Amino acid sequence: MESTRLDRWLWAVRLTRTRPDAAAACRGGHVRVNDRPAKPATTVSPGDRIRARVQDTTRIVEVVRVIQKRVGAADAATCFIDRTPAPPPEAAPVARRERGAGRPTKRERRILDDFRGS
């Protein structure tokens, strides 16, 4: 099998939950193949690079194998190489009290200590 429809492939490798979700993402402009906007019927072949915004995350994958039917998660993971960059580390929130709040009570002090991990 040389190529298949984009919406079918996205669903088969489990990047989207349903095929209509994959088609809607394509129609909404959330999927690009080789840096070009893609329609649901765009053909996908090995070596293509797909950028898909699915469930508020952007996934960048490279097609290794083309499948048309949904397979198990272990088999689906072998059909693409995930090139998504690691998310940036999140800064830890800083414990601050409002100015003029006075000394913390015993209860507030325990909460602050738990928050700081000491």
N, C-alpha and C positions, 0 to 999 in steps of 0.2 A: 504494500500500500504506500503510494508516494505522497498523497496529500489528502486532506479532509477539510470540512468546514470548521471555521474558527469556533463558533458557538458549541459545536459538538465536541471539539477537542477540549475546550475549557471545562466542560461538564464531565467529560470522560476522565480527565486527570484530577478531578476534584478541586479545581480552583474556584468553581462556583457550585452552589448547592443543587441548582436545577438548570436545565437547558434554557428555559425562558429567562432566567436570571442572567445567563451568559449573553443571550441575544439582547436583552434590555441594556446591559452594560455596554455592548458594542454600539447600539443605536444611540446611547447617551453620550458617546464620545469618551468613554472611560478605558477603552482598549486600543492599543496601538501595536501594529506589527511592523517590525523594522523601521520604527519611528514614523510611521504613516498611520493616519486614522483608519480604523478597520470596521467593516460592516460584518454582520453575522455570517454571511456567505463567503467571506474572504478565505482563500485556501491557505492552509498551513502545511509546511513541509519541514523536514529535519533541517536544522541550522537556523531557522527563523528565531528572531528575538521578540518576545511578547512582553509588553508593559501593560498590566491590567490593574485598575483600581477597584478592588473588591473588598467590601466590608470595611471601609475607611482605612485600608492599607494598600500601598502600591507594591505589587509584586512584579519583579522582572525575572522572566524565565526564558531559557533557551530550549527549543524543541529538540529532543534527541530521537524520539520515536513517535510515530503517528498512530493513534488508535481511534476507533470510532465508537466502541461500546465501553460502557463504564466497567472498570475492573476494581479489584481490591486496592486498598490504600497502599500496600507495599509495592504492588505492580505499577500503580499510577505514579509513584515517586520515581520510578526508573525511566519514565517517559520524558522527563525534563530535568534541566540543571537550574537550580535556583540561584540567580545572580543578584538577588535583592540585597542592598547594603544593610549592614547592621544599624539598628536605630541608635541615635545619639543617646549617651547616658543622661538620665534625668537628674537634675540637681535636687539634693535633699532639701526639704523645707526647713526653714530656720525658725527655731522656737523664739518668739518675741512676745513680750507683754506690752500692753498699752502704757504710754507714758503717764505717770501719775497714779498708777494702779496700786502702788505700795508694795509691801513685801508679799510674796505668795503665801497662801495659807498652807497648812500641812497637806491637805488634799491636793491642792494645785502643785505643790512641790513634788509629790509622788507622781503625778501625771507628767510633769516636766522631766523627771528622772527616767520614767519609762520611755518617754518619747526620745530622749537623747541616748538611751541604751546604756546608761551607767548604773 
